[in-house]
Amino acid sequence: MPDRETGQLTKKKYDYCLPCFKVEEDRKLAQDILEENEKTKLKNLQKDFGSFSFINPKLRNASFDNFIEYTQMESDGLQTAKRYLEVFSLEEPKNLLFWGSYGTGKSHLSKSICDEVIRKGHTAIFVNIPMMSKSIRATYNKDSQYQEHEIFARFEKADLLVLDDLGTGNHTDWLVHDVLFPILDARQGMNTVFTTNLNPNIPMSEDNPNKIQGLESMIGPRNFSRVMDNANIQTMIGKDKRKS
């Protein structure tokens, strides 16, 4: 526009550089594409890990919102689960052990933690141990969809692993030494949540005059040591919700 004094044409004070604008626009587009690719990559990774979960169908829709509290212990359990989620960190991993009577919501809360960790952008696997045991045995069949080492690899690398119903069923030497130990040993220094109906405070059988079987005597001292390492323990004893 012309200068009022000289009459000469001058550039606008706030004129901008078209090439610079184009470079910035391209940079933003590239960043958006990169972020979208990362989101897609994460979703695919979560889907891959999720395919190795072994979940009771009744727990599919379990969440913090639909958890029913009958007792103070169950209320405490809900708060413990939420606190675990709040401080969840890959840099400062922790174990969490829910133990108590049948049907008090231990598995429900653990599944809820698992789902929320995934929503935070991490990988997580929920494993019902009796179901897992059958699935691993099935890998010995040549027609199996997965190989044993593929299952172990996912369990060992997930940001969070939930091992549900620890100590339930027939814990053979194979399950204790060849399945549980390699998984627990590999997950030292990682986030793992456990549920069990067995008391972790009952000593091994030889130190137990009443011969009541606790968690340690069922899964063995080496596995027990790894479960209890840096673990928060939440007791949940109450009536069986399944019979309500």
WOCORNOR-V286708 format. One record per backbone hydrogen bond with DSSP energy under -0.5 kcal/mol. NH is the residue of the N-H (numbers start at 1). CO is the residue of the C=O. Records with the same first field share a line. If there is no record, write none. Layout:
NH->CO / CO
This chain:
3->8
7->3
10->1
15->12
18->16
21->17
22->18
23->19
24->20
25->21
26->22
27->23
28->24
29->25
30->26
31->27
32->28
33->29
34->30
35->31
36->32
37->33
38->34
39->35
40->36
41->37
42->38
43->39
44->40
45->41
46->42
47->43
48->44
49->45
50->46
51->47
52->49
53->50
54->126
55->53
59->56
60->57
62->59
67->64
70->68
75->71
76->72
77->73
78->74
79->75
80->76
81->77
82->78
83->79
84->80
85->81
86->82
87->83
88->85
95->230
96->192
97->232
98->96 / 194
99->97 / 234
100->196
101->236
104->101
109->105
110->106
111->107
112->108
113->109
114->110
115->111
116->112
117->113
118->114
119->115
120->116
121->118
122->117
125->160
127->125 / 162
128->54
129->127 / 164
132->128
133->129
134->130
135->131
136->132
137->133
138->134
139->135 / 136
140->137
141->138
144->141
150->147
151->147
152->148
153->149
154->150
155->151
156->152
157->153
158->154
160->123
161->191
162->125
163->161 / 193
164->127 / 162
166->195
168->165
171->169
172->170
176->172
177->173
178->173 / 174
179->174 / 175
180->175
181->176
183->179
184->180
185->181
186->182
187->183
188->185
190->187
191->159
192->94 / 190
193->161
194->96
195->163
196->98
202->199
207->204
208->205
209->207
211->208
214->212
215->199
218->214
219->215
220->216
224->220
225->221
226->222
227->223
228->224
229->225
231->228
232->95
234->97 / 232
235->233
236->99
241->103 / 239
243->240
244->241
